[in-house]
Amino acid sequence: MSWLDKMNEVVAYIEANLDKEIDMNVIAEISCYSATTFQRMFSILCDTPLSEYIRRRRLTLAAFELLHSKSKIVDLAAKYGYESPEAFTRAFHALHGVSPSEARRAGTSLTAYPRISFHLSVKGDAPMNYRIEQKNGFDVYGIERIISTANGSNWQEVPAFWNDMIQSGELQKLVESANVPDSAIGLNTVNAIDCYRTTGNDTFPYMLFAFKTSSSNTDGYQVISVPPATWAIFTSEPHSMEGTSSALTGLIRQIYADWLPSASYKKQELYEFEMTYKQDGKFYSEIWIRVEPQIQDTL
C-alpha cells in the first residue's frame, strides 16, 4: 500500500467514526506511524490540526442532521462527542455563526467542511534539491522546549522559542559552550533538532543544539544521542537571515506534500534536523529526515 493510500485509509476510518470515539492507536496502525508523527504530518499537509479537522467534520454532519432530521439537539451533542448541549451549542455557533436551533430555519446560511482526500499533485514548477547520505551516530546537546501542535500553534511557538533564547542571551551561551572557532561561512554553530522522543499526541520536543565534540562544555545542557541512519537532506534556495523561518517552513511543507508521496523512501520515526548555513552573504537551510527504502507492494 502506498503512502497516499495509507493517508486516505486513515481519512476513511475517521469519516466512518465521526459519531463514535476515534482511536489514535488505530490511526497509528493504519498509517504505520506513531499517533504523534501522523498528527504532525497531517497538520503540515493540511495546514489544519487533525483534532480541528475532526471537530469541523463532526459539526458539518451535525448541521446536515439538523436540516434533514428531527433529531434533538441533546442527542446530536452526545452523538458527536460533546459532554453537554451547551458545549455543543457553543462549538456549533463558533463554526456556523448561528445556534443549532437557528440552523433549522429555512434559508439559514451554514458552513460545510468537506472530507479531505490526499492525492499526488503533478506540478513540475518547484524542483527540490536533495541528497541521500549515510551517517554514523553522533551526539548533540542544547536547550529544549516542548512545542504544542494544538490549533497549529507550533508555527508560532518555534520562532518564538528562538527569539526568547536570543533575547535572554541563552543562545549566545550555547554558541560559546561549543568552543569552536567563529566562522563567517559554513554551518551555524547552533541549529535545531525535533521529534527525538515522544512527548504526547499534541506535542513534540524541539531543541536548539550544538554538536558535541571533545571541546564542548555540556554542563547544564541536555544531551541527545542520534543513532546511525540514512538521511534524506533537502536544501532550500538562498535566503536572508530574516527569511530563515519562512524558508524552513516552506521546505518542510514541500517535503511532505511533494517528495514523500512519490519517493522510493519511507520516513522513519524520530529525529529531524533544521540546519542553516551562510555563504557569500546569503543563507540557505537544510531539513534532514531519517529514511529507509520503501518496500513496494507486488502482485
C-alpha positions as CSV (number, residue, x, y, z in Angstrom):
1,M,0.0,0.0,0.0
2,S,1.4,3.4,-1.0
3,W,1.9,6.3,1.4
4,L,-1.0,8.2,-0.2
5,D,-3.2,5.1,0.1
6,K,-2.4,4.9,3.8
7,M,-3.3,8.6,4.4
8,N,-6.6,8.1,2.6
9,E,-7.4,5.0,4.6
10,V,-6.9,6.9,7.8
11,V,-9.3,9.6,6.5
12,A,-11.8,6.8,5.6
13,Y,-11.5,5.4,9.2
14,I,-12.1,8.9,10.6
15,E,-15.1,9.5,8.4
16,A,-16.6,6.2,9.4
17,N,-16.3,7.0,13.1
18,L,-17.2,10.7,13.4
19,D,-20.2,9.7,15.5
20,K,-18.0,7.4,17.7
21,E,-14.7,7.5,19.5
22,I,-11.7,7.9,17.2
23,D,-8.9,5.7,18.4
24,M,-5.4,7.2,17.8
25,N,-4.0,3.7,18.1
26,V,-6.0,2.6,15.1
27,I,-4.8,5.6,13.2
28,A,-1.2,4.7,14.1
29,E,-1.7,1.1,12.9
30,I,-3.2,2.2,9.6
31,S,-0.7,4.9,8.8
32,C,2.4,2.9,10.1
33,Y,3.5,6.0,12.0
34,S,3.1,6.9,15.7
35,A,0.0,8.9,16.5
36,T,2.2,11.9,17.2
37,T,4.1,11.7,13.9
38,F,0.8,11.2,11.9
39,Q,-0.8,14.2,13.6
40,R,2.2,16.4,12.7
41,M,2.3,15.2,9.1
42,F,-1.5,15.9,8.8
43,S,-1.0,19.4,10.2
44,I,1.8,20.1,7.8
45,L,0.0,18.8,4.7
46,C,-3.5,20.2,5.5
47,D,-2.5,23.4,7.4
48,T,-5.0,22.2,10.0
49,P,-4.5,20.1,13.1
50,L,-6.1,16.7,12.9
51,S,-8.3,17.5,16.0
52,E,-9.6,20.6,14.3
53,Y,-10.4,18.7,11.1
54,I,-12.4,16.1,13.1
55,R,-14.2,18.9,15.0
56,R,-15.2,20.7,11.8
57,R,-16.3,17.5,10.1
58,R,-18.5,16.5,13.1
59,L,-20.1,19.9,13.2
60,T,-20.7,19.8,9.5
61,L,-22.5,16.5,9.8
62,A,-24.4,17.8,12.8
63,A,-25.7,20.7,10.7
64,F,-26.8,18.3,8.0
65,E,-28.8,16.3,10.5
66,L,-30.4,19.4,12.0
67,L,-31.6,20.3,8.5
68,H,-32.8,16.9,7.4
69,S,-33.9,15.1,10.5
70,K,-35.9,15.7,13.7
71,S,-33.0,14.7,16.0
72,K,-33.0,16.5,19.3
73,I,-30.1,18.8,20.0
74,V,-29.2,16.9,23.2
75,D,-29.0,13.7,21.2
76,L,-26.7,15.3,18.5
77,A,-24.5,16.7,21.2
78,A,-23.9,13.2,22.6
79,K,-23.6,11.6,19.2
80,Y,-20.8,13.9,18.1
81,G,-18.8,13.7,21.4
82,Y,-19.9,16.8,23.4
83,E,-20.4,16.5,27.1
84,S,-23.4,18.8,27.2
85,P,-25.9,20.5,24.9
86,E,-24.4,23.8,26.0
87,A,-20.8,22.8,24.9
88,F,-22.3,21.6,21.6
89,T,-24.2,24.8,21.1
90,R,-21.0,27.0,21.7
91,A,-19.0,24.9,19.3
92,F,-21.7,24.9,16.7
93,H,-22.1,28.7,16.9
94,A,-18.4,29.2,16.7
95,L,-18.2,27.3,13.4
96,H,-21.6,28.2,11.8
97,G,-22.3,31.6,13.2
98,V,-25.8,30.5,14.4
99,S,-27.1,28.3,17.2
100,P,-28.3,24.7,16.4
101,S,-32.0,25.8,16.8
102,E,-31.5,28.7,14.4
103,A,-29.8,26.4,11.9
104,R,-33.2,24.7,11.4
105,R,-34.8,27.8,10.0
106,A,-35.2,27.8,6.2
107,G,-32.6,29.9,4.4
108,T,-30.1,30.0,7.2
109,S,-26.5,30.2,6.0
110,L,-24.2,27.4,7.3
111,T,-20.6,26.4,6.8
112,A,-19.7,23.0,5.4
113,Y,-16.2,21.5,5.6
114,P,-15.8,18.7,3.0
115,R,-13.9,15.4,3.5
116,I,-10.2,15.7,2.8
117,S,-8.5,13.4,0.3
118,F,-4.8,13.0,-0.4
119,H,-3.5,12.8,-4.0
120,L,-0.3,13.3,-5.9
121,S,-0.2,16.8,-7.4
122,V,1.8,17.0,-10.6
123,K,3.3,20.4,-10.7
124,G,6.8,20.4,-12.1
125,D,7.4,24.0,-11.4
126,A,9.1,23.7,-7.9
127,P,12.2,21.4,-8.1
128,M,13.6,20.0,-4.9
129,N,17.3,19.8,-4.1
130,Y,18.0,16.7,-2.0
131,R,20.6,14.1,-1.4
132,I,20.7,10.7,0.4
133,E,23.5,10.3,2.9
134,Q,24.6,7.5,5.4
135,K,25.9,8.9,8.7
136,N,27.3,7.3,11.8
137,G,25.8,8.0,15.1
138,F,26.7,11.3,16.8
139,D,25.7,13.4,19.9
140,V,24.2,16.8,20.2
141,Y,23.3,18.9,23.2
142,G,21.3,22.0,23.9
143,I,18.1,23.7,25.2
144,E,14.8,22.0,24.9
145,R,11.2,23.3,24.7
146,I,8.1,21.2,24.3
147,I,6.0,22.6,21.4
148,S,2.3,22.2,21.1
149,T,0.6,21.4,17.7
150,A,-2.9,22.4,19.0
151,N,-4.6,24.8,16.6
152,G,-1.4,25.0,14.5
153,S,0.4,26.9,17.3
154,N,3.7,25.2,16.5
155,W,4.3,27.5,13.6
156,Q,4.3,30.4,16.0
157,E,5.9,28.7,19.0
158,V,9.1,27.6,17.2
159,P,10.1,31.1,16.0
160,A,9.1,32.5,19.5
161,F,11.5,30.0,21.1
162,W,14.4,31.2,19.0
163,N,13.6,34.8,19.8
164,D,13.3,34.1,23.5
165,M,16.7,32.4,23.6
166,I,18.3,35.2,21.6
167,Q,16.8,37.9,23.8
168,S,17.7,36.1,27.1
169,G,21.3,35.5,25.9
170,E,20.9,31.7,26.2
171,L,21.6,31.2,22.5
172,Q,24.9,33.0,22.8
173,K,25.9,30.9,25.8
174,L,25.2,27.8,23.8
175,V,27.4,29.1,21.0
176,E,30.2,29.8,23.4
177,S,29.8,26.3,25.1
178,A,30.7,24.6,21.8
179,N,34.3,26.1,21.9
180,V,34.6,26.2,18.1
181,P,36.2,29.0,16.0
182,D,33.7,31.6,14.9
183,S,33.4,31.2,11.1
184,A,32.0,33.7,8.8
185,I,30.8,31.0,6.4
186,G,29.6,27.5,6.7
187,L,27.2,25.7,9.1
188,N,25.9,27.8,12.0
189,T,27.1,26.7,15.4
190,V,23.5,26.4,16.8
191,N,20.8,24.6,14.8
192,A,17.6,22.7,15.7
193,I,16.5,19.1,16.2
194,D,12.9,18.0,16.9
195,C,10.8,14.9,17.4
196,Y,13.7,12.9,19.0
197,R,11.4,11.4,21.7
198,T,7.7,11.1,22.2
199,T,6.0,13.7,24.5
200,G,2.3,13.3,23.6
201,N,-0.1,13.2,20.8
202,D,-0.4,17.0,20.6
203,T,3.2,18.0,21.4
204,F,6.8,17.4,20.2
205,P,10.2,18.2,21.7
206,Y,12.3,20.9,19.9
207,M,15.9,21.6,20.8
208,L,18.4,24.4,19.9
209,F,21.6,22.3,19.7
210,A,25.3,22.3,19.1
211,F,27.2,19.2,18.0
212,K,29.0,17.6,20.9
213,T,32.8,17.4,20.5
214,S,35.8,16.9,22.8
215,S,35.9,20.7,23.2
216,S,32.2,21.1,24.2
217,N,31.1,22.2,27.6
218,T,27.8,20.4,28.0
219,D,27.3,21.2,31.7
220,G,23.7,22.1,32.3
221,Y,22.5,21.0,28.9
222,Q,20.5,18.0,27.7
223,V,22.5,15.5,25.5
224,I,20.9,13.5,22.7
225,S,22.5,10.5,21.1
226,V,21.5,10.3,17.4
227,P,21.8,6.7,16.0
228,P,23.4,5.7,12.7
229,A,20.9,6.3,9.9
230,T,20.2,7.0,6.3
231,W,19.2,10.7,5.8
232,A,17.3,12.5,3.1
233,I,18.8,16.0,3.2
234,F,16.8,18.8,1.5
235,T,18.3,22.2,0.6
236,S,16.5,25.5,0.3
237,E,17.1,28.3,-2.1
238,P,19.3,31.1,-0.8
239,H,17.5,33.5,1.6
240,S,18.2,36.3,4.0
241,M,18.8,35.7,7.7
242,E,15.3,37.1,8.4
243,G,13.8,34.7,5.9
244,T,15.2,31.6,7.6
245,S,12.0,30.6,9.4
246,S,9.9,31.0,6.2
247,A,12.5,29.1,4.2
248,L,12.4,26.2,6.6
249,T,8.6,26.2,6.8
250,G,8.3,26.1,3.1
251,L,10.8,23.3,2.8
252,I,9.0,21.2,5.3
253,R,5.7,21.6,3.6
254,Q,7.3,20.7,0.2
255,I,8.9,17.6,1.6
256,Y,5.6,16.3,3.0
257,A,3.4,17.4,0.1
258,D,5.6,16.7,-2.9
259,W,8.5,14.4,-2.1
260,L,7.2,11.8,0.3
261,P,4.1,10.8,-1.7
262,S,6.2,9.8,-4.7
263,A,9.6,8.9,-3.1
264,S,11.1,5.4,-3.1
265,Y,11.9,6.1,0.6
266,K,9.8,5.9,3.7
267,K,10.2,8.4,6.5
268,Q,11.4,6.8,9.8
269,E,10.1,7.9,13.2
270,L,12.1,10.4,15.3
271,Y,15.0,12.8,14.7
272,E,14.5,15.7,12.3
273,F,17.1,18.4,11.8
274,E,16.9,22.1,10.8
275,M,20.3,23.3,9.7
276,T,21.3,26.8,8.5
277,Y,24.4,27.8,6.6
278,K,26.0,31.1,5.5
279,Q,27.8,31.5,2.2
280,D,28.6,34.6,0.1
281,G,26.5,36.9,2.3
282,K,23.4,34.7,1.8
283,F,21.9,31.9,4.0
284,Y,20.5,28.6,3.0
285,S,18.8,26.0,5.0
286,E,18.5,22.2,5.2
287,I,16.0,19.7,6.6
288,W,17.3,16.3,7.5
289,I,14.9,13.4,7.9
290,R,15.7,9.7,8.6
291,V,14.5,7.4,5.8
292,E,14.6,3.8,4.7
293,P,13.9,2.2,1.3
294,Q,10.2,2.0,0.5
295,I,9.1,-1.6,0.1
296,Q,6.8,-1.7,-2.9
297,D,3.7,-4.0,-2.9
298,T,3.9,-6.7,-5.6
299,L,1.0,-8.6,-7.1
